[in-house]
Amino acid sequence: MKKLVVAVVGMAVLALQAGVSAWGMDVHRLITRRAIEGLPPDVKPFFTARADFIVEHSVDPDLWRVPDLSGELGKEDPNHFLDFDGFGEPAPFTNVPRDWKAVVQKYGADLANKNGRLPWRAEEIYNKLVTAFTDLQKSPYAADNIRYLSAVMAHYVEDAHQPFHAVSNYDGQLTNQRGIHARFETELVLRNKAALKLTPVVIAPIPDIKAFFFDALLADQPVAAAVLAADKKAATGREFYDDAYFTELAKQGALAAAERRFSDSASAVASVWMAAWQKAGRPTLPVDGPRTPARIRK
């Protein structure tokens, strides 16, 4: 297939973004806000009062990748994906251990980190969020911790629902389709933002947070393959990734796939927040946002 060139300078920027972002920062924000809007009455006032903060900081983990910050498991970059097919195991990848230490023991630390560790990083942040909810009645900082950890948690949930965060061919680099990551997650979605057909947010129980992330990433596998096939058809005979290309990409099913995973992601974010709150014992959440404390006079 003839190698296409970008039609506008903006697309070059989006292509660069693929290496440091999932769903694109604007789309991360859209998904997070939709999750807040779909929350049930028990928790919605708390999140609504802090919506702007949570939405804006839902992109922070991508920013952490730029200075290469490290967490408990190591550098930030591998925390955003899990490429099942990079382990040399047959689908549906039941031979890939669900315990991180077992993964390292079986494949070695280098390959384990190369293929990513999203479920384990998500479990780490989820446990911190549960603790923040639990501390709500005894710590003056708990509400602030909840809002920030909720934003970070949203990011990792959303990453798990981006199909190209579960496959080794994450940017079409193995099939001469470079840039599909950004074309799918950002440009296609934003071009059709006003007409997106999204399903309502649905809260589902999450008894096992790590298993939940594994299931989400496994569901990405066939979606990634379908989007790559749609891209190949849309690009055939074209010289540019222009309006005609994106129209054909949508027609070939990539837009419907984006809509499904966008909708699934918003429901998943809301469900994970609810699960953390419930695991913490359903504490009463303050309705109002942070207040400036009064000065103490002697």
C-alpha positions in Angstrom: 0.0 0.0 0.0 1.3 3.4 -0.9 2.5 5.3 2.1 0.2 8.2 2.8 1.2 11.7 3.8 -0.5 14.0 6.3 -2.8 16.6 4.7 -2.4 19.2 7.4 0.2 20.2 10.0 -2.3 19.5 12.8 -2.3 15.8 11.9 1.4 15.7 12.3 1.0 16.9 15.9 -1.7 14.3 16.5 0.6 11.6 15.2 3.3 12.6 17.7 0.7 12.5 20.4 0.1 8.8 19.8 3.3 8.0 21.5 2.3 9.7 24.8 -1.4 9.5 25.0 -4.4 7.2 24.9 -7.7 8.5 23.5 -6.0 11.9 23.0 -6.2 14.3 25.9 -9.4 16.0 24.7 -11.1 12.7 24.4 -9.9 11.6 27.9 -11.6 14.7 29.2 -14.8 14.0 27.3 -15.1 10.4 28.6 -14.4 11.5 32.2 -17.1 14.2 32.1 -19.6 11.8 30.6 -18.8 9.3 33.5 -19.5 12.0 36.0 -22.8 12.9 34.4 -23.8 9.3 34.5 -23.2 8.7 38.2 -26.1 7.8 40.6 -27.4 10.3 43.1 -25.5 8.8 46.1 -22.2 10.1 44.7 -23.0 12.4 41.9 -23.1 15.7 43.8 -19.6 15.2 45.2 -18.2 14.5 41.7 -20.2 17.2 40.1 -18.9 19.9 42.5 -15.4 18.8 41.5 -16.0 18.0 37.9 -13.8 20.6 36.3 -10.8 19.5 38.5 -11.4 15.8 37.9 -11.8 16.2 34.1 -8.7 18.3 33.7 -6.5 16.1 35.8 -7.7 12.9 34.1 -4.9 13.5 31.6 -2.2 13.8 34.2 -0.8 10.2 33.9 0.1 11.0 30.2 1.9 14.1 31.4 3.9 12.0 33.9 5.3 10.0 31.0 7.0 13.1 29.6 9.4 13.6 32.6 9.5 9.8 33.0 8.2 9.7 36.6 8.2 6.4 38.4 5.7 4.6 40.6 5.8 1.6 42.8 6.1 -0.7 39.8 8.7 1.3 37.9 8.7 3.9 35.1 5.4 5.4 34.1 5.2 4.5 30.4 4.4 0.7 30.8 1.6 1.5 33.2 -0.6 2.5 30.2 -0.9 -0.7 28.3 -0.7 -4.5 28.2 0.2 -6.1 24.9 -1.1 -9.6 25.4 0.2 -10.8 22.0 3.8 -9.8 22.9 4.3 -12.8 25.2 4.1 -15.4 22.5 1.0 -17.1 24.0 -2.1 -18.1 22.0 -5.3 -16.2 22.2 -7.3 -15.8 24.5 -4.0 -15.5 26.5 -5.1 -17.6 29.4 -1.4 -18.6 29.9 -0.4 -15.1 30.8 -0.4 -14.9 34.6 -2.6 -12.5 36.4 0.0 -11.9 39.1 2.7 -9.4 38.3 5.5 -11.3 40.1 4.5 -14.5 38.2 4.6 -12.6 34.9 8.2 -11.4 35.7 9.2 -14.9 36.8 7.8 -16.5 33.6 8.9 -14.0 31.0 11.7 -12.0 32.6 11.5 -8.4 33.8 12.5 -6.9 30.5 9.8 -8.5 28.4 7.2 -8.1 31.2 7.8 -4.3 31.3 8.0 -4.1 27.5 4.5 -5.6 27.2 3.1 -3.3 29.9 1.5 -3.6 33.3 -1.8 -1.6 33.1 -3.9 -3.9 35.3 -1.4 -3.9 38.1 -0.9 -0.2 38.1 -4.7 0.3 38.0 -5.1 -2.0 41.0 -2.5 0.1 42.9 -4.4 3.3 42.2 -7.7 1.7 43.0 -6.5 0.6 46.4 -5.3 4.1 47.1 -8.8 5.5 46.1 -10.5 3.0 48.4 -8.2 4.2 51.2 -9.0 7.8 50.5 -12.8 7.1 50.7 -12.2 5.2 53.9 -10.3 8.1 55.5 -13.0 10.6 54.6 -14.3 11.0 58.1 -10.9 11.3 59.8 -8.7 13.2 57.4 -9.2 16.8 56.3 -7.4 16.0 53.1 -9.4 12.9 52.1 -11.9 14.7 49.9 -9.0 16.3 47.9 -7.3 12.9 47.7 -10.5 11.4 46.4 -10.9 13.9 43.6 -7.3 13.6 42.4 -7.2 9.8 42.7 -10.6 9.6 40.9 -9.1 11.6 38.0 -6.0 9.4 37.8 -8.2 6.2 38.1 -10.3 7.5 35.2 -7.2 7.7 33.0 -6.2 4.2 33.5 -9.7 2.9 33.0 -9.9 4.8 29.7 -6.6 3.5 28.6 -7.8 -0.1 29.1 -10.7 0.6 26.7 -8.5 2.0 23.9 -8.0 -1.0 21.6 -4.4 -0.1 20.7 -3.3 -0.4 24.3 -3.7 -4.2 24.2 -1.8 -5.1 21.1 1.9 -5.0 20.0 0.9 -3.3 16.7 -0.2 -0.3 18.8 0.4 2.3 16.0 0.2 0.1 12.9 4.0 0.1 12.8 4.0 -3.6 12.0 1.7 -3.4 9.0 2.7 -0.1 7.4 -0.2 1.8 9.0 1.7 4.2 11.2 -0.4 6.9 12.9 -3.6 4.8 13.2 -3.4 5.2 17.0 -4.0 8.9 16.8 -6.2 8.8 13.7 -8.6 6.5 15.6 -8.5 7.8 19.1 -8.4 11.5 18.5 -9.0 12.7 14.9 -11.8 10.4 14.1 -13.6 11.0 17.4 -13.2 14.8 17.4 -14.2 15.1 13.7 -17.5 13.4 14.6 -17.9 14.8 18.2 -21.3 16.4 17.6 -22.8 13.3 16.0 -21.3 10.5 18.2 -23.9 7.8 19.0 -23.1 7.0 22.6 -25.0 4.6 24.9 -26.1 5.7 28.4 -23.7 5.2 31.3 -24.4 1.9 33.1 -23.1 1.1 36.5 -21.9 -2.5 36.8 -20.6 -4.3 39.9 -16.8 -4.9 40.0 -16.0 -7.7 42.4 -12.3 -8.0 41.3 -10.6 -4.8 40.0 -7.7 -6.6 38.4 -9.9 -9.1 36.6 -12.0 -6.2 35.4 -9.0 -4.7 33.7 -7.9 -7.9 32.1 -11.4 -8.4 30.7 -11.4 -4.9 29.3 -8.0 -5.3 27.6 -9.0 -8.8 26.2 -12.1 -7.2 24.7 -9.8 -4.7 22.9 -8.1 -7.4 20.8 -10.8 -7.9 18.1 -11.5 -4.2 18.0 -7.9 -3.3 17.2 -7.9 -5.9 14.4 -11.1 -4.5 12.9 -9.9 -0.9 13.0 -6.6 -1.8 11.3 -8.7 -3.5 8.6 -10.9 -0.4 8.2 -7.8 1.8 8.0 -6.3 -0.3 5.3 -9.5 -0.1 3.2 -9.9 3.6 3.8 -6.3 4.3 2.8 -6.2 2.2 -0.4 -5.7 4.4 -3.4 -5.3 7.6 -1.4 -2.4 9.9 -1.1 -3.6 11.9 2.0 -5.3 11.3 5.3 -7.9 13.9 4.3 -11.6 14.4 4.7 -12.3 11.6 2.2 -10.1 9.2 4.1 -11.8 9.9 7.4 -15.3 9.6 5.8 -14.3 6.2 4.5 -12.7 5.1 7.8 -15.9 5.9 9.5 -17.9 4.0 6.9 -15.7 1.0 7.2 -16.8 0.6 10.9 -14.0 2.4 12.8 -16.4 5.2 14.0 -18.8 2.6 15.4 -16.0 0.9 17.1 -14.8 4.2 18.7 -18.3 4.9 19.8 -18.7 1.5 21.5 -15.4 1.8 23.3 -16.0 5.4 24.3 -19.4 4.4 25.8 -17.9 1.3 27.5 -15.1 3.5 28.9 -17.4 6.1 30.4 -19.5 3.3 32.0 -16.4 1.6 33.3 -15.0 4.8 34.9 -18.3 5.5 36.7 -18.4 1.8 37.8 -14.9 1.8 39.2 -15.5 5.0 41.2 -18.7 3.4 42.6 -16.9 0.1 43.4 -14.2 2.0 45.3 -16.8 4.0 47.3 -18.8 0.8 48.1 -15.7 -1.1 49.2 -14.9 1.8 51.5 -18.2 1.3 53.2 -20.3 3.9 51.3 -19.1 6.9 53.4 -21.2 10.1 53.2 -19.6 12.4 50.7 -19.5 16.2 51.2 -21.7 17.9 48.6 -19.9 21.2 48.5 -16.4 21.8 47.0 -13.3 22.8 48.9 -13.5 25.9 51.0 -10.9 28.4 52.0 -10.4 27.9 55.8 -11.0 30.8 58.1 -8.0 32.5 59.7 -7.6 31.6 63.3 -7.3 34.7 65.5 -5.8 34.7 68.9 
